[in-house]
Amino acid sequence: MSHRRLVASATILAAGISLIPGLAHAADPAAGKLQGVSKPDLDSAIEAKTTKFDSPADRSVKVPAAGKSKAAGTLAASEGNPDLAVALHGTTFNAHSLELSMGVTSADVDVELTIDWGDGTSGTASAHGTEAAHVEHVYREVGTYTVKVKVTDAVNGVSAENSVAITTEGSDFTPYTPTRLLDTRAGSSRVAPYTSARVKVGGFGTIPAGVTAVALNVTVTNTKSGGHVTAFASGTDRPTTSNLNYEPGQTVPNLVIVPVGTDGYVELYNGGWESVDLIADITGYFTQSAASGYTALAPERHVDTREGLGTRKGQVPGYGTITTTIAGNRGVPAGAKAVALNVTVTNPRSDGHLTVFPTGKAAPNASNLNFSTGQTIANAVIVPVGTDGKISIRNGGWNPADVIVDVVGYYSPDSVSAYLPFDPERVKDTRETKPLPGRYYSALGLGDGYPNTTAFVLNTTVTNPKGAGFLAVAPDPNTGADYDNGTNIEVPIPTSSNLNFTANKTVPNLVQAGRGNTGVIDFFNWSDANIDLIVDIFGIYMDN
């Protein structure tokens, strides 16, 4: 890329991974072997997220130069530089950055440009005669700013001003009390094969218009055949990627962070042979206004009912609720507005579901993951934090179950990384090459060449597994160049996982993976059999 690769961000550790109990794997797995390293080309996706803002030269207004005393509106054009003007062309890029081109029209003299960036800071540039000057600026917060430029010809005693309003590309997060937006079981028609259900986001409740993306927990149920669900912005082409896969008789949830159409809607496409029921629950949304940025954390276990960690020891009773303190605890600051979690249920004694919600609120008619008797299953969760800094987890099953909660990141007004959603792009699909063998890992240079990325929003899917195991996603200490040069060091053995799988079952899960030191992310197959791995990227968090 060009100027859009700016100052490298601080290290952010991998997010979205959690230790899963009861796995069918060797007690002491050997270090994984490398299958291959690849560097997905994200240039086009990132470059597409630019917007141009213009104010032509004829909008320039003449003003008295310093030391002049004529009243505004009465200044005569200087005989020495009567056409002095400045055209403004702004291009926003990355999450917080602006490239400003100032096209000066002037007599053949030196002129000075002063820039008010609209955020309380200023800058300067210079030009000679009619030429363009170019500068860049990084805003600390996303939002809309009015940039004002004054060009001054001190020789002839004349100045001109122009301004342009710009909106940065990045989006901040606003948590929303978990709320059901769609449930086709409740009076709506089932979603027919190869059609979409439309979900209103912008303008729903207190959600404003102009929403750029939304965090939804999408659940497919009452399935009669195999298929997949794809979430995408209304009014855009449906991508070839998928968010969750299902089989006959399955109920499958998955968290999605999906762009919202300009009309405020999201579409959920049923890519199966038969009709299905779809459920969509919102937990937050993104806008191009300053709210809460994201900070990825090294995964930290906050709750384990098997050990009494973070709550009382013992399984959560059927229809019972536990609470735990999140904010102001183990790396999550007291000012956090929402947290990103990986929530796992294990040893359930009956079918059911878990609902995660902020304390101080009644348990909503929403769910985060569904489980069957004896199943160990995880799902990514983004949930608002209660005013007391706590969250609650309700067991919606008839009988007890163990619950594990790992915190992988948080959203707060002090966090600087903003979200840049783009059209989903498939960056890995071993079905098109060769399966990922057991005890092997595949390395993707997702942040290689993009130093300002701090985290990646991914959908990982394991399909065609020949045995039971788990998938672990973690940052690699090596760069792509280290692998090319043979100077790579041994990759640490992961002790955590993103999703569990059993033979012949397809399992997806959202991963908000931190960049690490190098931007290379590893995907480990911790099983004794081949799997196919699919990785789709939906957006990135950036600190500039």
C-alpha positions in Angstrom: 0.0 0.0 0.0 1.0 3.7 -0.1 0.7 6.4 2.5 -2.0 4.4 4.2 0.5 2.4 6.2 1.4 4.7 9.0 2.9 4.3 12.5 2.8 0.8 13.9 0.4 0.1 16.8 1.3 -1.2 20.2 1.2 -5.0 20.7 -2.3 -6.4 21.2 -2.4 -10.0 22.2 -4.7 -12.6 20.6 -8.3 -12.4 21.4 -11.2 -14.7 21.3 -9.7 -17.9 22.6 -10.6 -20.0 25.7 -9.7 -23.2 27.4 -12.3 -25.8 26.7 -12.7 -28.7 29.1 -13.4 -32.3 28.2 -11.5 -32.4 24.9 -10.7 -35.6 23.2 -7.0 -35.0 22.6 -3.6 -36.2 23.8 -2.8 -35.1 27.3 0.5 -33.5 26.3 0.3 -32.5 22.6 3.5 -32.1 20.8 4.3 -28.7 19.1 2.3 -28.3 15.9 4.0 -28.5 12.6 3.6 -25.8 10.0 1.5 -26.5 7.0 2.1 -23.3 5.2 2.2 -19.5 5.4 0.1 -17.2 3.3 -0.5 -13.4 3.1 -4.0 -12.5 2.1 -4.3 -9.5 -0.1 -6.5 -7.0 1.8 -5.4 -3.9 -0.1 -8.5 -3.7 -2.2 -10.8 -4.1 0.8 -9.0 -1.5 2.8 -8.5 0.9 -0.1 -12.3 0.7 -0.8 -13.0 2.2 2.6 -12.1 5.8 1.6 -14.3 8.7 1.1 -13.6 12.0 -0.7 -14.8 15.4 0.5 -14.5 18.5 -1.7 -14.9 22.3 -1.5 -14.0 24.0 -4.7 -11.9 27.1 -5.0 -14.9 29.3 -5.9 -16.2 28.8 -2.3 -13.1 30.7 -1.0 -13.9 33.9 0.9 -11.4 36.8 0.9 -10.5 38.0 4.4 -8.2 40.8 5.6 -4.6 39.8 6.0 -2.9 40.2 9.3 -2.7 43.8 10.3 -5.4 45.0 7.9 -8.3 47.0 9.3 -11.0 46.8 6.7 -14.4 45.5 7.9 -15.5 42.0 6.8 -17.4 42.2 3.5 -15.8 45.5 2.4 -12.3 44.2 1.5 -11.4 45.0 -2.1 -9.6 42.4 -4.1 -5.8 43.1 -4.0 -4.5 44.3 -7.3 -1.4 42.2 -6.8 -3.2 38.8 -6.3 -6.9 39.2 -7.2 -7.6 35.5 -7.8 -6.2 34.2 -4.5 -8.2 31.1 -3.5 -7.8 27.6 -2.2 -9.6 24.4 -3.2 -9.9 21.6 -0.6 -9.9 17.9 -1.4 -10.0 15.6 1.6 -9.7 11.8 1.4 -10.4 9.9 4.6 -8.6 6.5 5.1 -7.9 4.0 7.7 -10.0 4.6 10.8 -9.0 8.1 11.9 -6.8 9.5 9.1 -7.3 12.3 6.6 -5.2 13.3 3.6 -5.8 16.9 2.6 -4.9 18.4 -0.7 -5.0 22.2 -0.9 -5.1 23.5 -4.4 -3.9 27.1 -4.3 -4.7 29.6 -7.0 -2.3 32.6 -6.7 0.0 35.0 -8.3 3.7 34.0 -8.6 4.5 34.6 -4.9 5.1 32.6 -1.7 1.9 31.9 0.3 1.4 30.4 3.7 -1.4 28.0 4.6 -2.8 27.6 8.1 -5.0 24.6 8.8 -7.6 24.3 11.6 -8.3 20.5 11.7 -11.5 21.0 13.7 -10.3 19.0 16.7 -8.5 21.7 18.5 -5.2 21.2 16.7 -3.7 23.1 13.8 -1.1 22.8 11.1 0.8 24.8 8.5 2.0 24.4 4.9 3.5 26.6 2.2 3.2 26.9 -1.5 4.5 29.1 -4.3 2.1 30.5 -6.9 -0.6 28.2 -8.2 0.3 24.7 -6.9 -1.1 22.1 -4.5 0.1 21.3 -1.0 -0.6 17.9 0.6 -0.7 17.1 4.3 -2.1 14.2 6.5 -3.7 14.3 9.9 -4.8 11.6 12.3 -7.8 12.3 14.6 -7.8 10.8 18.0 -11.6 10.2 17.9 -13.8 9.2 15.0 -16.4 11.7 14.0 -17.3 14.6 11.8 -15.0 17.6 11.7 -14.9 20.9 9.8 -11.5 21.6 8.4 -10.7 25.3 7.8 -7.8 26.5 5.7 -6.5 30.0 5.3 -4.1 30.9 2.5 -2.2 34.2 3.1 -0.2 36.3 0.6 1.8 38.6 2.9 3.4 40.4 0.0 0.2 41.7 -1.4 -1.7 41.8 1.9 -4.5 39.4 1.0 -5.9 36.1 2.4 -8.6 33.7 1.5 -10.4 31.0 3.5 -12.2 27.8 2.6 -13.6 24.9 4.7 -14.9 21.4 4.2 -16.7 19.0 6.5 -15.3 15.4 6.7 -16.3 12.3 8.5 -13.6 9.7 9.5 -13.9 6.1 8.2 -13.8 4.3 11.5 -16.7 3.4 13.7 -17.0 3.3 17.5 -19.2 0.8 19.4 -22.3 1.6 21.5 -23.6 -1.3 23.6 -27.3 -2.1 23.5 -29.3 -4.2 26.0 -29.6 -7.6 24.4 -32.9 -7.4 22.4 -34.5 -9.8 19.9 -34.9 -8.2 16.5 -36.1 -11.2 14.6 -37.8 -14.5 15.4 -39.5 -16.2 12.5 -41.0 -18.7 14.9 -43.1 -16.0 16.5 -45.6 -15.3 13.7 -43.3 -14.5 10.9 -42.9 -16.8 7.9 -40.0 -19.3 7.9 -37.1 -18.2 5.7 -37.5 -20.0 2.4 -34.6 -21.6 0.6 -32.2 -19.2 -1.1 -34.1 -16.1 0.2 -33.3 -13.5 2.9 -35.0 -12.3 6.0 -34.7 -8.5 6.4 -33.8 -7.2 9.9 -34.2 -3.5 10.8 -31.4 -2.1 12.8 -31.1 1.7 12.0 -34.1 3.4 13.5 -35.1 0.5 15.8 -35.7 1.5 19.4 -33.0 4.1 20.3 -30.6 3.0 17.6 -29.9 6.0 15.3 -30.0 6.1 11.6 -26.5 5.9 9.9 -25.5 2.8 11.7 -22.4 1.3 10.0 -22.3 -2.2 11.5 -24.1 -4.2 14.2 -23.3 -7.1 16.6 -26.0 -9.7 16.2 -26.3 -13.2 17.7 -27.8 -15.2 14.8 -29.4 -18.6 15.5 -30.8 -21.0 12.9 -33.2 -23.6 14.1 -35.8 -26.2 12.9 -33.6 -27.1 10.1 -34.6 -29.9 7.7 -31.5 -30.0 5.5 -28.0 -28.8 5.5 -27.1 -25.3 4.5 -25.6 -22.0 5.6 -26.6 -18.5 6.6 -24.9 -15.4 5.3 -25.4 -12.0 6.9 -24.8 -8.9 4.7 -25.8 -5.2 4.4 -29.1 -4.5 2.6 -28.6 -3.0 -0.8 -25.3 -4.7 -1.4 -24.3 -7.8 -3.3 -24.5 -10.9 -1.2 -21.0 -12.2 -0.5 -19.8 -15.7 -1.2 -18.8 -16.1 2.5 -21.0 -17.6 5.2 -21.5 -16.8 8.9 -22.8 -20.2 10.1 -23.4 -23.6 8.7 -26.1 -26.1 9.8 -27.2 -29.7 9.3 -30.6 -31.3 9.5 -32.1 -31.0 13.0 -29.4 -28.7 14.3 -29.8 -25.4 16.2 -26.7 -23.4 15.6 -25.9 -19.9 16.9 -23.0 -17.6 16.0 -22.1 -14.0 16.7 -21.8 -11.8 13.6 -20.5 -8.3 13.2 -22.1 -7.2 9.9 -22.3 -4.0 8.0 -25.7 -2.3 7.9 -27.2 -1.0 4.6 -27.9 2.7 4.0 -31.6 1.9 4.5 -30.8 0.6 8.0 -31.4 -3.1 7.3 -29.3 -6.3 7.4 -30.2 -9.3 5.4 -29.9 -12.9 6.6 -29.7 -15.3 3.7 -30.7 -19.0 3.9 -28.4 -20.9 1.7 -30.1 -24.3 2.3 -32.4 -26.5 0.4 -35.3 -26.2 2.9 -36.9 -23.4 4.8 -35.5 -22.6 8.3 -36.3 -20.4 11.3 -34.0 -17.6 12.1 -33.5 -15.6 15.3 -31.4 -12.4 15.6 -30.5 -10.7 18.9 -28.7 -7.4 19.0 -26.1 -6.5 21.6 -24.6 -3.3 20.2 -23.9 -1.3 17.1 -21.2 0.8 15.4 -21.5 4.4 14.2 -19.1 7.0 12.8 -19.5 9.1 16.0 -17.2 9.0 19.0 -18.4 6.4 21.5 -16.3 3.3 22.7 -13.2 2.0 20.9 -11.9 -1.5 21.2 -9.0 -2.9 23.2 -8.0 -6.6 22.7 -6.7 -8.5 25.7 -4.8 -11.7 26.2 -7.6 -14.1 27.0 -8.4 -14.1 30.7 -10.6 -16.6 32.5 -13.1 -14.8 34.6 -15.6 -17.6 35.4 -15.4 -21.3 35.8 -18.2 -22.9 37.8 -16.3 -26.2 38.0 -13.7 -24.4 40.3 -15.7 -21.6 41.8 -13.7 -19.0 39.8 -15.6 -15.7 39.6 -18.7 -17.1 41.1 -20.0 -19.8 43.4 -18.7 -23.3 42.8 -21.1 -25.8 41.2 -23.2 -26.0 38.1 -25.6 -23.3 37.3 -29.1 -24.7 38.1 -31.7 -25.1 35.5 -33.2 -21.6 34.9 -30.7 -20.3 37.4 -28.5 -17.1 37.0 -25.0 -16.3 38.1 -23.3 -12.9 38.2 -19.6 -11.9 38.0 -17.7 -8.7 38.2 -16.0 -7.8 34.9 -15.2 -4.1 34.9 -12.4 -3.0 37.1 -11.2 -6.6 37.2 -8.3 -8.5 35.6 -7.3 -5.9 33.0 -10.8 -4.6 32.2 -11.0 -1.0 33.3 -13.8 0.3 35.5 -14.9 2.5 32.6 -15.6 -0.4 30.1 -19.0 -0.1 28.6 -19.1 -3.6 27.0 -16.9 -6.7 26.9 -16.0 -9.3 24.3 -16.2 -12.8 25.6 -15.9 -16.4 24.7 -18.6 -18.3 26.6 -18.5 -22.1 27.0 -21.1 -24.5 28.3 -19.9 -28.0 29.3 -21.4 -31.0 31.1 -25.0 -29.9 30.5 -27.5 -32.4 31.9 -30.2 -31.4 29.4 -30.8 -29.3 26.3 -30.9 -25.6 26.7 -29.4 -22.2 26.0 -27.3 -19.5 27.8 -28.2 -15.8 27.9 -25.6 -13.3 28.8 -26.8 -9.8 29.9 -25.8 -6.8 32.0 -26.8 -6.9 35.7 -29.5 -4.5 36.7 -31.6 -5.6 33.7 -34.1 -8.4 33.5 -33.0 -11.4 31.5 -33.9 -10.6 27.9 -35.8 -12.9 25.5 -32.5 -13.5 23.7 -29.9 -16.3 23.7 -26.2 -16.4 23.1 -25.6 -20.1 22.6 -27.7 -23.3 22.4 -26.6 -26.7 23.7 -27.7 -30.3 23.8 -27.3 -32.8 26.6 -23.6 -33.6 27.3 -22.3 -31.1 24.7 -19.3 -28.8 25.1 -19.8 -25.8 22.9 -18.5 -22.2 22.8 -19.7 -19.0 21.2 -18.4 -15.5 21.0 -20.4 -12.9 22.9 -20.4 -9.1 23.1 -22.4 -7.8 26.1 -22.9 -4.5 27.8 -21.6 -4.2 31.3 -24.0 -3.3 34.1 -23.6 0.0 36.0 -22.2 -2.0 38.9 -19.5 -3.5 36.6 -21.1 -6.9 36.4 -22.7 -9.2 33.9 -25.1 -12.1 34.4 -25.4 -15.5 32.8 -28.7 -17.4 32.8 -29.0 -21.1 32.2 -32.1 -21.5 30.0 -32.1 -25.3 30.3 -34.1 -27.6 32.6 -31.1 -29.0 34.3 -27.7 -27.8 35.6 -24.7 -27.0 33.4 -21.1 -25.8 33.9 -20.3 -22.4 32.5 -16.9 -20.9 31.6 -16.4 -17.2 30.6 -13.2 -15.8 29.1 -12.7 -12.1 28.5 -10.9 -11.4 25.2 -11.4 -7.6 24.9 -13.4 -4.6 25.9 -15.0 -1.4 24.6 -14.5 1.9 26.4 -14.4 5.6 25.6 -10.6 5.6 26.3 -9.9 2.8 23.8 -8.5 4.2 20.6 -9.1 1.4 18.1 -12.1 2.0 15.8 -13.7 -0.6 13.6 -13.4 -0.5 9.8 -16.0 -3.0 8.3 -15.7 -4.0 4.7 -17.1 -6.5 2.3 -16.5 -10.0 3.6 -13.5 -11.7 2.1 -12.5 -15.4 2.2 -8.8 -15.6 3.2 -8.5 -19.3 3.7 -10.3 -22.4 2.4 -8.5 -25.7 2.7 -11.2 -27.4 0.6 -9.6 -25.7 -2.4 -6.1 -26.9 -1.6 -5.6 -29.7 0.9 -6.9 -30.4 4.4 -5.1 -29.2 7.5 -3.6 -32.3 9.1 -3.9 -33.1 12.8 -1.2 -31.4 15.0 -0.5 -28.9 12.2 -1.1 -25.2 12.0 -1.7 -22.7 9.1 -0.2 -19.2 9.4 -2.0 -16.2 7.8 -0.2 -12.9 7.5 -3.4 -10.9 8.1 -1.5 -7.9 9.6 1.6 -8.3 7.5 2.0 -4.9 5.9 -0.8 -3.3 7.9 0.9 -2.1 11.1 -2.0 0.0 12.2 -4.3 -2.9 12.6 -4.9 -4.0 16.2 -7.4 -6.8 15.7 -9.3 -8.7 13.1 -12.9 -9.8 13.0 -12.9 -13.3 11.6 -15.4 -16.1 11.1 -13.6 -19.4 11.5 -15.3 -22.6 10.4 -14.1 -26.2 10.8 -15.8 -28.6 8.3 -15.2 -32.2 7.2 -13.4 -33.1 10.5 -12.4 -36.8 10.5 -12.2 -36.9 14.3 -12.8 -34.8 17.5 -10.7 -31.9 18.6 -10.5 -28.2 18.8 -9.3 -25.2 16.8 -7.0 -22.7 18.4 -6.2 -19.2 17.0 -3.2 -17.4 18.4 -0.6 -14.8 17.2 2.6 -16.0 15.8 5.9 -14.6 17.1 7.4 -14.9 13.6 7.0 -12.6 10.6 6.4 -13.8 7.1 10.0 -12.9 6.3 11.2 -15.0 9.2 9.5 -18.0 7.6 10.8 -17.1 4.1 14.4 -16.7 5.4 14.3 -19.8 7.7 14.9 -17.6 10.8 11.6 -18.4 12.4 11.5 -19.6 16.0 9.3 -22.4 17.4 5.7 -21.4 17.9 4.4 -21.8 21.5 1.9 -24.6 22.1 -1.6 -23.2 22.5 -3.4 -24.2 25.7 -6.7 -22.7 24.7 -9.3 -23.1 21.9 -11.9 -21.1 19.9 -14.2 -24.0 19.0 -14.7 -27.7 19.5 -15.6 -30.1 16.8 -16.6 -33.7 16.5 -16.3 -36.1 13.6 -18.2 -35.0 10.5 -19.8 -32.0 12.1 -19.4 -28.4 10.8 -18.8 -25.8 13.5 -18.3 -22.0 13.1 -17.4 -19.3 15.6 -16.5 -15.6 15.4 -13.0 -14.7 16.5 -11.8 -11.2 17.3 -8.1 -12.0 16.9 -5.5 -9.5 18.2 -2.6 -8.6 15.9 0.2 -9.7 18.2 3.8 -8.4 17.4 3.9 -9.4 13.8 0.4 -9.5 12.4 0.8 -13.2 11.6 -2.1 -15.3 13.0 -1.9 -19.1 13.5 -4.8 -21.5 13.2 -4.0 -24.8 15.0 -5.8 -28.1 14.4 -5.5 -29.8 17.7 -6.8 -33.2 16.8 -5.4 -36.5 15.4 -7.2 -36.2 12.1 -7.6 -33.9 9.1 -10.0 -31.0 9.0 -11.0 -28.4 6.5 -10.6 -24.8 7.7 -12.4 -21.8 6.3 -11.5 -18.3 7.5 -13.5 -15.2 6.4 -12.5 -11.7 7.4 -15.3 -9.1 7.9 -13.3 -6.1 9.1 -10.4 -4.8 11.2 -9.8 -2.6 14.2 -7.3 0.3 13.6 -5.6 2.7 15.9 -5.1 5.5 13.3 
